Amino acid sequence: MPTSFKPIYTPYNDAAQALVSELMSELNLTLKGKAGRKHTAVLASFLAYVQMIGVGGYLNWAGGSTSQDTNGFAFFPAAGATTIKAVRKALIDAGFITHHDNLPSVIKGMSNSEALDVIGIQEGRKRRMGSYQINNKELLLDTRMNSAAFIDAQRPYVLVNKYEDTETRHLRKQDAETTQRLNYNAVYKSVLGRAASQAKRTVEEMNALWVQHPLTLPATDTQPAQYFASATRIYHNGDMKSGGRWYSGFTSIRNKEQQRLEMLIDGEAVCEIDLNASQPSLFSLLTGIRMNTGDTWVDAYAAVVDQQDSTDDAKLLRKKVKQVIVEIMGTGNPYRTGPADSKENLFGNLEQGKLEYNSIRNSCLEVIPALKELNREYMNATGFLSYHEANILTDTLLSLKDQGVVAYGVHDCVIVKREHETVAITTYRKVIRDYTLKVQTKLNVDRVVSDVAVSVESKDMDEVKLPGCYVE
């Protein structure tokens, strides 16, 4: 599937800047002032995609209206739809890219568009409406393209998904359709505006730090180095109190669990600090209901595994427990009576699998009684939990920044240099403790204080698990 164009890259080394400047000159675009900065962002992004896709490949480049394909170019801080379309036209006119319709078809002497008139509508036509081939141009074959570095530094700050009820969400996922999002005015110039602007300022603050210390995925034999220095907070259901997780380029890389440990900050190795059994652990704290794991524990999932009478090995059982918890928290239904029909289903669809699923679910409710508080409206993983989880990560990132520590986040995971492991663990635990106490007070529920169980991973080092405990 072709990559979709987004104006998120800027030049990160001399080779990249030189290529952008030469391309801008060839297209007769200005380098100066505000317009020059916009042109730089669009052309740097184009060259970054060329580097990824290669000459002869295809780039999806939508027109710029607000849609589920583009998210609306108005959200991108570097350049808007008018500049983007103007630069794209200049690239077309100069022969750097060609729209799919204007490429030669299988019918000799005819373009794809002309052939379409002869043979009628083609299957997949809709998918090619915004598809452009990258052409064989001298500048794109320049050896500097191999050494040019571009940094992912200009993602949208805040996006908000439209409201959808449970049935609509289920049908959308069943049809593999993307989530519809609110347009720019609905996010920033409506009742959401104040909260959206506050969230935007936080992302801008972190981006300003990250661009000086980008998270770097080193080059391989087949891929240039990747540099990440921006993120987007995505909210759900047309509401700034549902979701709000941080998403960035490195949250969607392939083999992310392995590759994240390969990453560097300022050329130094990183470590990941993960909250063990994060969803049930956080939900229990936020609702003020202790887990039945004893006063100390390493992994709440393991406590459920210990209750099972099964011949499966412990690792497989843990995965099954996690599937059950993720599904009941995702649907907000603590009494769900069978696994989701998906390729990740570990139980199968036979009656025996359903019985095992329900047995594990019952054990989950015994070990983690807070799960009984789930509902379809808000008290679930995509509403209440993801909102508070994202706020906890935000507070952690900002607190570490104030201590001079560069940190990146992936949902329940904090990434820092190895040398900052101890301060990051201490800070993460303190933020969770303080934040959940505030929520407990606000909800008028029981006071439960905990140092959470975390795991620490680094490249070429064994994973370390630190137990959690109730401290009062």
Residue pairs with C-beta under 8 A, 6 or more apart in sequence:
2 53
2 57
2 58
2 59
2 60
2 131
3 49
3 52
3 53
3 59
3 60
4 59
4 60
4 61
4 62
4 69
4 70
5 45
5 46
5 49
5 59
5 60
5 61
5 62
6 45
6 76
6 155
7 41
7 42
7 45
7 73
7 76
7 78
7 79
7 84
7 154
8 45
8 76
8 78
8 152
8 153
8 154
8 155
8 230
8 249
9 41
9 44
9 45
9 47
9 48
9 150
9 151
9 152
9 153
9 154
10 40
10 41
10 44
10 78
10 150
10 151
10 153
10 154
11 17
11 19
11 20
11 40
11 44
11 148
11 149
11 150
11 151
12 149
12 150
12 151
12 214
12 227
13 147
13 148
13 149
15 144
15 147
15 148
15 149
16 44
16 47
16 148
16 149
16 150
18 144
19 47
19 139
19 142
19 144
19 145
19 148
20 40
20 43
20 44
20 47
21 31
22 139
23 43
23 46
23 47
23 139
24 30
24 31
24 36
24 39
24 40
24 43
25 31
26 94
26 139
27 43
27 87
27 90
27 91
27 94
28 90
29 36
29 39
29 43
29 87
29 90
30 36
30 39
31 39
31 40
35 83
37 78
38 78
38 79
38 80
38 83
39 79
39 83
39 87
41 78
41 79
41 154
42 78
42 79
42 83
42 84
42 87
42 88
43 87
44 150
45 78
45 150
46 59
46 87
46 91
46 96
47 140
47 145
47 148
47 150
48 150
49 59
49 134
50 134
50 140
50 145
51 145
51 148
51 150
51 224
53 59
53 134
54 134
55 134
55 135
55 136
55 137
55 140
55 141
56 133
56 134
56 136
57 133
57 134
58 100
58 131
58 132
58 133
58 134
59 97
59 131
59 132
59 134
60 69
60 130
60 131
60 132
61 88
61 97
61 130
61 131
61 132
62 69
62 70
62 130
63 70
63 81
63 85
63 130
64 70
64 72
64 73
64 80
64 81
64 82
64 84
64 85
65 72
65 81
66 72
66 74
66 181
66 183
66 184
68 177
68 178
68 179
68 180
68 181
69 130
69 178
71 156
71 159
71 181
72 181
72 183
72 184
73 79
73 80
73 81
73 84
74 80
74 81
74 183
74 184
75 156
75 157
75 158
75 159
75 184
75 187
76 154
76 155
76 156
77 154
77 156
77 157
78 154
79 87
88 97
88 132
91 97
92 98
92 99
92 132
94 137
95 135
95 137
96 134
96 135
96 137
96 140
97 132
97 133
97 134
97 135
98 132
98 133
98 135
99 131
99 132
100 112
100 128
100 129
100 131
100 132
100 133
101 111
101 112
101 113
101 116
101 128
102 111
102 112
102 113
103 111
103 112
103 133
104 110
104 111
104 112
105 111
105 112
105 114
105 115
106 115
107 114
107 115
107 118
107 119
110 118
112 128
116 122
116 125
134 140
146 224
148 224
149 224
149 225
149 227
150 227
151 211
151 214
151 227
151 228
151 229
152 226
152 227
152 228
152 229
152 230
152 248
152 249
153 207
153 210
153 211
153 214
153 227
153 229
153 230
154 230
155 230
155 231
155 232
155 248
155 249
156 232
157 199
157 200
157 203
157 204
157 232
157 233
158 187
158 188
158 196
158 199
158 200
158 203
158 232
158 233
158 234
158 235
159 181
159 182
159 187
159 232
159 233
159 234
159 235
160 181
160 182
160 186
160 187
160 192
160 196
160 234
160 235
160 236
160 238
160 239
160 240
161 179
161 180
161 181
161 182
161 234
161 235
161 236
161 237
161 238
161 243
162 179
162 180
162 181
162 182
162 237
162 238
163 237
163 238
163 239
164 172
164 179
164 180
164 237
166 331
166 376
172 179
182 192
182 238
186 192
186 238
187 193
187 196
188 196
188 197
188 200
192 238
192 239
192 240
195 240
195 241
196 240
199 233
199 235
199 240
199 244
202 233
202 394
202 398
203 230
203 231
203 232
203 233
203 246
205 398
205 401
206 231
206 397
206 398
206 401
207 229
207 230
207 231
209 401
209 406
210 228
210 229
210 230
210 406
210 408
211 229
211 230
213 265
213 266
213 406
214 227
214 228
214 229
214 265
215 227
215 228
215 229
215 250
215 263
215 264
215 265
215 270
215 408
215 415
216 225
216 226
216 227
216 228
216 263
216 264
216 265
216 267
217 225
217 226
217 227
217 228
217 250
217 253
217 259
217 262
217 263
218 225
218 262
218 263
218 264
219 225
226 249
226 250
226 253
228 248
228 249
228 250
228 408
230 248
230 249
231 246
231 247
231 248
232 246
232 247
232 248
233 244
233 245
233 246
233 247
233 390
234 243
234 244
234 245
234 247
235 242
235 243
235 244
236 242
236 243
236 382
236 383
236 386
237 243
237 382
237 383
241 383
241 387
242 378
242 382
242 383
242 384
242 386
242 387
243 382
243 383
243 386
243 387
243 390
244 386
244 387
244 390
244 391
244 394
245 386
245 389
245 390
245 393
245 411
246 390
246 393
246 394
246 409
246 410
246 411
248 408
250 256
250 260
250 263
250 408
250 410
251 410
251 411
253 259
253 260
260 270
260 272
260 410
260 415
261 270
261 272
261 457
261 458
261 459
262 459
263 270
263 415
264 270
265 406
265 408
265 415
265 416
265 417
266 406
266 417
268 417
268 418
268 419
269 417
269 418
269 458
269 459
270 415
270 416
270 417
270 418
270 458
271 415
271 416
271 417
271 418
271 421
271 424
271 456
271 457
271 458
272 413
272 414
272 415
272 456
272 457
272 458
273 413
273 414
273 415
273 416
273 421
273 424
273 425
273 428
273 454
273 455
273 456
274 412
274 413
274 454
274 455
274 456
274 457
275 281
275 282
275 412
275 413
275 428
275 432
275 452
275 453
275 454
276 298
276 299
276 300
276 301
276 452
276 453
276 454
276 455
276 465
276 468
277 299
277 300
277 301
277 322
277 325
277 453
278 389
278 411
278 412
279 325
279 326
279 329
279 381
279 385
279 412
280 291
280 300
280 301
280 325
280 329
280 364
280 368
280 370
280 371
281 291
281 300
281 452
281 453
281 468
282 385
282 388
282 389
282 392
282 412
282 432
282 436
282 452
283 329
283 368
283 370
283 371
283 373
283 374
283 384
283 385
284 290
284 291
284 368
284 370
284 448
285 432
285 436
285 440
285 448
285 450
285 452
286 384
286 385
286 388
286 436
286 439
286 440
286 443
287 370
287 373
287 440
287 443
287 445
288 440
288 443
288 445
288 446
288 447
288 448
289 369
289 370
289 373
289 445
289 446
289 448
290 448
290 470
291 297
291 300
291 303
291 367
291 368
291 369
291 370
292 303
292 366
292 367
292 368
292 369
293 300
293 303
293 367
295 469
295 470
296 467
296 468
296 469
296 470
297 303
297 453
297 467
297 468
297 469
298 453
298 465
298 466
298 467
298 468
299 318
299 453
299 465
300 367
300 368
300 453
301 318
301 321
301 322
301 325
302 314
302 318
303 367
304 321
304 360
304 363
304 364
304 367
304 368
305 314
305 317
305 318
305 321
307 363
307 366
307 367
308 317
308 359
308 360
308 363
310 317
310 356
312 320
316 346
319 346
320 346
320 347
320 356
320 357
320 360
321 360
321 363
321 364
323 339
323 344
323 345
323 346
323 347
324 336
324 339
324 357
324 360
324 361
324 364
325 364
325 368
325 371
326 381
327 336
327 339
327 340
328 334
328 335
328 336
328 361
328 364
328 371
328 374
329 371
329 374
329 380
329 381
329 385
330 380
330 381
330 382
331 376
331 380
332 374
332 375
332 376
332 377
332 379
332 380
332 381
332 383
333 374
333 376
334 361
334 365
334 371
334 372
334 373
334 374
335 361
336 361
337 354
337 357
337 358
338 347
338 354
338 357
338 358
339 345
339 346
339 347
339 349
339 353
339 354
339 357
341 349
347 353
347 354
347 356
347 357
364 371
365 371
365 372
373 379
374 380
377 383
378 384
388 435
388 436
388 439
389 411
389 412
390 411
391 435
392 431
392 432
392 435
393 409
393 411
393 412
393 414
395 431
395 435
396 407
396 409
396 414
396 427
396 428
396 431
397 407
397 408
397 409
397 414
399 427
399 430
399 431
400 406
400 407
400 414
400 416
400 420
400 423
400 424
400 427
401 407
403 423
403 427
405 416
405 417
405 420
405 423
405 424
405 427
406 416
406 417
407 414
407 415
407 416
407 420
407 424
408 414
408 415
408 416
409 415
414 424
414 428
416 424
418 458
421 456
425 454
425 456
425 466
428 454
429 451
429 452
429 454
432 450
432 452
433 449
433 450
433 451
433 452
436 448
436 450
437 447
437 449
440 446
440 447
440 448
441 447
447 472
448 470
448 472
449 470
449 471
449 472
450 468
450 469
450 470
450 471
451 468
451 469
451 471
452 468
453 465
453 466
453 467
453 468
454 465
454 466
454 468
455 463
455 464
455 465
455 466
456 463
456 464
456 465
456 466
457 463
457 464
